Amino acid sequence: MSILEIVNTVNDFLVVPATFVFLATALILTVRMKFPQIRAFSHFIRLVRRGVTEKGVNNKTDTINPFHALFTAMATTLGMGNIIGPSIAIITGGPGALFWLLVYAFFGSVTKFTEVVCALHTRVRMPDGHIVGGPMEYLRKVSPLVASWYGVAMLFLMAGWSGLQANTLAGIFAQEAIPHWITGCALALIVLLVLRGGVSRVGYIASKLVPVMSVLYISFALFILLKNPIAFKNALFLVFSNIFSPSAALGGFVGATVCQAIRAGVYKSIFITEAGLGTSSIPHAMADVKVPTDQGILAMFSMGADAFLSLLSGFMVLVTGLWLDCGFSNTLMYEVFKLHSPVMGRFVLMMSIMLFVLTTAIGNCFNGSQAFASFTKNRWMLVYQLFAVGIIFLGSLMSVPLIWSIMDTVLTFVAIPNLIGVLILAYRKPEWFKI
């Protein structure tokens, strides 16, 4: 058996229980907290208009502005996952997978809210004043052994996800005759330089790039969708007609099942939003915020941006019909943009993708470095940073199906202990989550 076949066998064994745990946790937390993604909307609007009340702690604690923390977290979720994830979900699970992707984003937003609030209540200060927070810390309140398991797995997940970003960018740039190794080297060097600047530099750069790349991509995506309203209407029908009777591009009608559609949609939604993984709570734990639930609400509603971008990407793939012809590919969106605008489309996508990949890779490596800091008391940080950028370079050279399958496997081993932990804390510490 090849490595890909072995990894796929492991994924097939894990898929049903893992998907059930992800969805069940999101639903339980939603009911437990009385649908905060609906009832807290007015509070979210007030936070955006008036700002978040800051705690005003000493700068030496290495905290950052609450909105910089939000943009740093969004930098890891608003990325290649939003562009490539929906197309991979549709190719492997059929058009109905896009529906399940959005379903998990809606209910999983409460999972993210819970993770962020837990991270802020349990963050710790290192002897040098550096703040460390996230799943490694709140899982210690449940079980130190579970926290250690999570931390080790997350070191590889964050580095591997950055490698996946490099893989996608290198695949698209290869269409422009740029060798994979050049793309990998350039991305690794830029990420290393930013990470060496610390959390303040990461937060500042993310706050500047996230809005620019989002507007750039959304504008051109809407242009593609709105210029052909009939095809857009047909794409909508295709999604809803395949929710429970899916047809995947890979394997045709025979291999496509409802479970396959749910798995493809849920797993790609997790990859896109990080809800259930706990990783996005790490930059939020750096926020200088007085009320932890305020930061949790910002995190919860930031998933609306993830869902919207993913919806645009998914519909662009369906409207063009390219999902039926291109096979398992991480360059499908390049073909979509090139088809509708050979010159301008390519330029917009290349610019968007460079910004998306850069911010996501930086955010992922920063999250991984925080887990490393929990183990080492914030020492030897350069060791992890060099490991992470090395994975970025190697990821740019790997085959597409293999790296996606490996990441699905690692994702499961990271998420399960985190989901169990947040459920326990949600019932053990209900006062933390009052809005």
C-alpha positions in Angstrom: 0.0 0.0 0.0 1.2 3.5 -0.7 1.4 6.2 2.0 -1.7 7.9 0.6 -3.7 4.7 0.8 -2.6 4.1 4.4 -3.6 7.6 5.4 -6.9 7.3 3.6 -7.7 4.0 5.4 -7.0 5.7 8.8 -9.3 8.6 7.8 -12.1 6.3 6.7 -11.9 4.6 10.1 -12.1 7.9 12.0 -14.6 9.8 9.8 -17.9 8.8 11.3 -17.2 9.1 15.0 -15.1 12.3 14.5 -17.8 14.0 12.4 -20.4 13.0 15.0 -18.3 14.4 17.9 -17.8 17.7 16.1 -21.4 18.3 15.3 -22.7 16.9 18.6 -20.4 19.2 20.6 -21.5 22.3 18.6 -25.1 21.4 19.1 -24.8 20.7 22.8 -22.9 24.0 23.4 -25.5 25.9 21.3 -28.4 24.6 23.4 -26.5 24.9 26.7 -25.8 28.6 26.1 -29.2 29.3 24.5 -28.2 30.1 21.0 -25.7 32.9 21.6 -25.0 33.2 17.9 -28.5 34.6 17.6 -29.2 36.4 20.9 -25.8 38.1 21.2 -26.0 39.8 17.7 -27.1 43.2 19.1 -24.2 43.0 21.6 -21.8 42.3 18.8 -23.0 45.4 17.0 -22.4 47.5 20.1 -18.9 46.1 20.4 -18.1 47.0 16.8 -19.5 50.5 17.1 -18.2 51.4 20.6 -15.1 49.2 20.9 -14.1 46.6 23.5 -13.3 47.7 27.0 -9.6 47.1 27.5 -8.2 45.9 30.8 -5.3 48.5 30.6 -2.6 46.1 31.8 1.1 47.0 31.6 2.6 46.6 28.2 5.2 44.3 29.5 2.6 41.5 29.7 2.8 41.3 25.9 -1.0 41.7 25.3 -2.4 43.3 22.2 -5.4 45.4 21.2 -8.6 43.2 21.2 -9.2 44.0 17.5 -5.6 43.2 16.6 -6.1 39.9 18.4 -9.3 39.4 16.3 -7.5 40.1 13.0 -4.6 37.8 14.0 -7.1 35.0 14.6 -8.9 35.8 11.4 -5.6 35.8 9.5 -5.4 32.0 10.1 -9.1 31.4 9.2 -9.5 33.8 6.3 -7.0 32.2 4.0 -6.6 29.4 1.4 -9.1 27.4 3.3 -11.9 29.8 2.2 -10.6 29.7 -1.4 -9.7 26.0 -1.9 -11.6 24.3 0.9 -15.1 24.6 -0.6 -13.9 23.3 -4.0 -12.2 20.3 -2.4 -15.4 19.6 -0.3 -17.5 19.7 -3.5 -15.2 17.5 -5.5 -15.1 14.8 -2.8 -18.6 15.1 -1.3 -20.7 16.7 -4.0 -22.5 20.1 -4.1 -24.4 19.2 -0.9 -21.2 19.4 1.0 -21.4 23.2 0.7 -24.6 23.1 2.8 -23.0 21.0 5.5 -20.0 23.3 5.5 -22.3 26.2 6.4 -24.3 24.2 8.9 -21.2 23.5 10.9 -20.0 27.1 10.6 -23.3 28.2 12.2 -23.3 25.8 15.1 -19.5 25.7 15.4 -19.4 29.4 16.1 -20.5 28.7 19.6 -17.7 26.2 20.0 -15.3 29.0 19.0 -17.0 31.3 21.5 -16.5 28.8 24.3 -12.8 28.2 23.4 -12.0 31.9 23.4 -13.6 32.6 26.7 -11.9 29.6 28.3 -8.5 30.8 26.9 -8.9 34.2 28.4 -9.9 32.9 31.8 -6.9 30.5 32.0 -4.1 32.4 30.3 -0.9 32.6 32.2 2.1 34.9 32.4 5.6 33.5 31.9 8.5 34.8 34.2 9.6 37.1 31.3 6.1 38.7 31.1 5.1 36.8 28.0 1.4 35.8 27.9 0.6 32.2 27.0 -3.0 31.1 26.5 -5.2 28.7 24.6 -6.1 25.0 24.7 -2.8 24.0 26.3 -3.8 26.1 29.3 -7.5 25.5 29.6 -7.1 21.7 29.0 -4.7 21.6 32.0 -7.8 22.5 34.1 -9.3 19.2 32.9 -6.3 16.9 32.6 -2.5 17.7 32.3 -2.1 14.6 30.2 -4.8 15.7 27.7 -3.2 19.1 27.5 0.2 17.5 26.7 -1.3 15.3 24.0 -3.0 18.3 22.5 0.1 20.4 22.6 2.3 17.9 20.8 -0.3 17.2 18.1 -0.9 20.9 17.5 2.8 21.6 16.9 2.6 19.3 13.9 -0.9 20.5 12.8 0.1 24.2 12.7 3.3 23.6 10.9 1.6 21.2 8.5 -1.3 23.6 7.8 1.3 26.2 6.8 2.9 23.6 4.6 -0.5 23.1 3.0 -0.8 26.9 2.3 2.6 26.7 0.6 1.5 23.7 -1.4 -1.5 25.6 -2.8 0.4 28.8 -3.5 3.2 26.8 -5.2 0.7 24.9 -7.3 -0.9 28.1 -8.6 2.4 29.9 -9.2 3.6 26.9 -11.1 0.8 27.8 -13.6 2.8 30.9 -14.2 6.1 29.0 -14.7 7.5 29.7 -11.2 9.1 26.6 -9.7 7.7 25.2 -6.5 11.0 25.5 -4.6 11.2 29.2 -5.3 7.7 29.8 -3.9 8.5 27.7 -0.9 11.7 29.5 -0.1 10.2 32.9 -0.5 7.2 32.2 1.7 9.4 30.5 4.4 11.7 33.5 4.6 8.9 36.1 4.9 7.1 34.1 7.6 10.4 33.7 9.6 11.1 37.5 9.4 7.6 38.4 10.7 7.6 35.8 13.5 10.9 37.1 14.8 9.1 40.4 15.4 6.8 38.9 18.0 3.0 39.1 18.6 2.8 42.9 18.2 4.2 42.6 14.6 2.0 39.7 13.8 -1.1 41.5 15.1 -0.2 44.8 13.3 0.5 43.1 9.9 -2.7 41.0 10.1 -4.9 44.0 10.9 -3.6 45.7 7.7 -3.7 42.8 5.3 -6.9 41.0 6.3 -9.3 43.8 5.1 -7.3 44.4 1.9 -7.2 40.8 0.8 -10.9 40.2 1.7 -12.2 43.2 -0.3 -10.0 42.3 -3.3 -11.2 38.7 -3.4 -14.9 39.4 -2.6 -15.2 42.1 -5.3 -14.0 39.9 -8.1 -16.0 36.9 -6.9 -19.2 38.9 -6.9 -18.4 40.1 -10.4 -18.2 36.4 -11.6 -21.4 35.3 -9.8 -23.6 38.3 -10.7 -22.8 38.4 -14.4 -24.5 35.0 -14.8 -27.7 35.0 -12.6 -29.2 31.9 -14.3 -26.1 29.8 -13.6 -26.1 31.1 -10.0 -29.7 30.0 -9.6 -28.9 26.6 -11.0 -26.0 26.3 -8.6 -28.3 27.0 -5.6 -30.6 24.3 -6.8 -27.7 21.9 -7.2 -26.6 22.5 -3.5 -30.1 21.9 -2.0 -31.0 19.0 -4.2 -27.8 17.2 -3.2 -27.9 17.6 0.6 -29.2 14.1 1.2 -28.6 12.5 -2.2 -25.1 13.7 -3.1 -23.1 13.2 -6.2 -19.3 13.7 -5.9 -17.1 14.5 -8.8 -14.6 11.8 -7.6 -16.3 8.4 -7.6 -19.4 9.5 -9.4 -22.9 8.6 -8.1 -21.8 5.2 -6.8 -19.2 6.4 -4.3 -21.1 9.5 -3.1 -23.1 9.0 0.1 -24.7 11.3 2.6 -21.9 10.5 5.1 -19.4 11.5 2.5 -21.1 14.9 1.9 -21.4 15.6 5.6 -17.8 14.5 6.3 -16.4 16.6 3.4 -18.5 19.7 4.4 -17.8 19.4 8.2 -14.1 18.7 7.9 -13.5 21.5 5.4 -15.5 23.9 7.6 -13.3 23.0 10.5 -10.2 23.6 8.4 -11.6 27.0 7.4 -13.0 28.2 10.7 -10.8 26.3 13.2 -14.0 25.9 15.4 -13.4 22.8 17.5 -9.7 22.9 17.2 -9.1 25.6 19.8 -6.3 27.1 17.8 -7.9 30.4 17.0 -8.3 31.0 20.8 -4.5 31.4 21.0 -4.2 34.9 19.5 -7.5 35.9 21.3 -5.9 35.0 24.6 -3.4 37.8 23.9 -6.2 40.4 23.9 -6.1 43.2 26.4 -9.8 42.8 27.2 -11.7 43.4 30.5 -14.7 41.1 29.8 -13.7 37.7 28.3 -17.2 37.1 26.8 -16.8 40.3 24.7 -13.8 38.8 22.9 -15.6 35.5 22.6 -18.5 37.3 20.9 -16.1 39.0 18.4 -14.6 35.6 17.6 -18.0 33.9 17.3 -19.3 36.5 14.7 -16.0 36.6 12.8 -17.1 33.2 11.5 -19.6 35.0 9.4 -16.7 36.3 7.3 -15.4 32.7 7.0 -18.8 31.4 5.9 -19.4 34.2 3.4 -16.0 33.8 1.7 -16.5 30.0 1.6 -19.9 30.5 0.1 -18.6 32.7 -2.7 -15.8 30.2 -3.5 -18.1 27.2 -3.5 -20.7 28.9 -5.8 -18.0 30.1 -8.2 -16.9 26.4 -8.6 -20.5 25.3 -9.2 -21.4 28.2 -11.6 -18.5 27.4 -13.9 -19.0 23.6 -13.8 -15.2 23.1 -13.5 -15.6 20.9 -10.4 -16.7 18.1 -12.7 -13.7 18.3 -15.0 -10.6 19.2 -13.0 -10.3 16.2 -10.5 -8.6 16.6 -7.1 -6.9 19.9 -7.5 -5.9 22.8 -5.4 -5.6 25.1 -8.4 -9.3 25.0 -9.3 -10.0 28.6 -8.3 -7.1 29.7 -10.5 -8.9 28.1 -13.5 -12.2 29.8 -12.5 -10.7 33.3 -12.4 -8.6 32.6 -15.5 -11.8 31.4 -17.4 -13.7 34.6 -16.6 -10.9 37.1 -17.0 -7.7 35.7 -18.4 -5.7 38.9 -17.6 -7.4 40.8 -14.7 -8.8 37.6 -13.1 -5.4 36.0 -12.9 -3.9 39.2 -11.4 -6.6 39.6 -8.7 -6.4 35.9 -7.7 -2.6 36.0 -7.5 -2.6 39.1 -5.3 -5.4 37.7 -3.1 -3.8 34.3 -2.8 -0.4 35.8 -1.9 -2.0 37.8 0.9 -4.2 35.0 2.1 -1.4 32.5 2.2 1.0 34.9 3.9 -1.3 35.9 6.7 -2.5 32.3 7.3 1.0 30.8 7.4 2.1 33.6 9.8 -0.9 33.0 12.0 -0.5 29.2 12.0 3.2 29.4 12.8 2.4 31.9 15.6 -0.2 29.5 17.1 2.2 26.6 17.0 4.9 28.7 18.6 2.6 29.5 21.5 2.0 25.7 22.1 5.8 25.3 22.0 6.2 28.1 24.5 3.8 26.2 26.9 6.3 23.3 26.9 9.5 25.3 27.1 8.5 28.3 29.2 9.0 30.6 26.2 12.6 29.4 25.5 14.3 28.1 22.4 11.5 29.7 20.2 13.9 29.9 17.2 14.0 26.1 17.1 10.2 25.8 16.5 10.2 28.7 14.1 12.9 27.1 12.0 11.0 23.8 12.1 7.8 25.5 11.0 9.4 27.3 8.0 11.2 24.1 7.0 7.7 22.4 6.8 6.5 25.3 4.7 9.3 24.7 2.2 8.7 20.9 2.2 5.0 21.4 1.9 5.4 23.4 -1.3 7.0 20.2 -2.9 4.5 17.5 -1.7 1.6 16.0 -3.7 -1.8 17.5 -3.2 -4.0 14.5 -2.2 -1.4 13.3 0.3 -1.0 16.5 2.2 -4.8 17.1 2.5 -5.2 13.5 3.8 -2.4 13.9 6.4 -3.9 17.1 7.6 -7.4 15.5 8.0 -5.8 12.8 10.2 -3.8 15.2 12.4 -6.9 17.5 12.7 -8.9 14.7 14.3 -6.2 13.8 16.9 -6.0 17.5 17.8 -9.7 18.2 17.9 -11.1 15.3 20.0 -9.3 16.2 23.3 -10.1 19.9 22.8 -13.8 19.2 22.2 -14.0 17.0 25.3 -12.3 19.7 27.3 -14.5 22.6 26.3 -17.6 20.5 27.0 -16.4 19.8 30.5 -15.5 23.4 31.2 -18.8 24.7 29.8 -20.6 22.6 32.4 -18.1 23.1 35.2 -17.8 26.9 34.8 -21.1 28.2 33.6 -20.4 31.7 35.1 -17.6 32.2 32.6 -20.0 32.3 29.6 -22.8 34.6 30.8 -23.4 37.4 28.3 
